[in-house]
Amino acid sequence: MKIGAIIESFANINRFDNNNSIIYKEPKDYSQALEKAINLSQEEYKLMQNNLKETVEDFYNESLNNLK
């Protein structure tokens, strides 16, 4: 699973945060977000990947429960 650079207005309503994604406030900040992503250590990247995986699994399970 790959982490993404996501604009804050979209991130907030879709469970993305600074623990599982690179969040930027405005379109003009996108290049800085990419630079931050490029400069993540392997440990930071792995942690964010694991956090994203947990977020996705939680969302999936909650969605399944809503269908019951």
C-alpha positions as semicolon CSV with decimal commas, in nm:
position;residue;x (nm);y (nm);z (nm)
1;M;0,000;0,000;0,000
2;K;0,139;0,339;-0,097
3;I;0,085;0,656;0,098
4;G;-0,038;0,961;-0,089
5;A;-0,005;1,338;-0,093
6;I;-0,360;1,456;-0,031
7;I;-0,514;1,800;-0,008
8;E;-0,651;1,876;0,338
9;S;-1,009;1,945;0,226
10;F;-1,033;1,594;0,080
11;A;-0,832;1,428;0,356
12;N;-1,053;1,544;0,639
13;I;-1,366;1,378;0,506
14;N;-1,192;1,056;0,403
15;R;-1,001;0,959;0,718
16;F;-0,661;1,062;0,589
17;D;-0,434;1,240;0,835
18;N;-0,067;1,310;0,902
19;N;-0,025;0,960;1,043
20;N;-0,119;0,782;0,719
21;S;-0,064;1,037;0,440
22;I;0,118;1,353;0,344
23;I;-0,141;1,629;0,388
24;Y;-0,111;1,973;0,228
25;K;-0,339;2,274;0,272
26;E;-0,354;2,438;-0,071
27;P;-0,266;2,340;-0,429
28;K;0,039;2,568;-0,415
29;D;0,178;2,346;-0,134
30;Y;0,172;2,026;-0,341
31;S;0,540;2,041;-0,441
32;Q;0,641;2,076;-0,075
33;A;0,427;1,773;0,008
34;L;0,604;1,570;-0,259
35;E;0,940;1,684;-0,128
36;K;0,837;1,572;0,221
37;A;0,732;1,233;0,082
38;I;1,061;1,192;-0,102
39;N;1,258;1,269;0,212
40;L;1,078;1,025;0,444
41;S;1,303;0,768;0,602
42;Q;1,223;0,401;0,547
43;E;1,100;0,378;0,905
44;E;0,868;0,677;0,867
45;Y;0,733;0,542;0,538
46;K;0,669;0,196;0,685
47;L;0,491;0,346;0,985
48;M;0,268;0,555;0,759
49;Q;0,197;0,250;0,543
50;N;0,094;0,049;0,849
51;N;-0,125;0,334;0,973
52;L;-0,289;0,363;0,631
53;K;-0,350;-0,011;0,622
54;E;-0,521;0,007;0,963
55;T;-0,733;0,302;0,850
56;V;-0,843;0,119;0,536
57;E;-0,924;-0,198;0,729
58;D;-1,125;-0,003;0,988
59;F;-1,318;0,177;0,714
60;Y;-1,385;-0,150;0,532
61;N;-1,508;-0,325;0,847
62;E;-1,728;-0,032;0,940
63;S;-1,875;-0,031;0,589
64;L;-1,951;-0,403;0,613
65;N;-2,124;-0,352;0,946
66;N;-2,334;-0,074;0,799
67;L;-2,465;-0,315;0,537
68;K;-2,603;-0,553;0,800
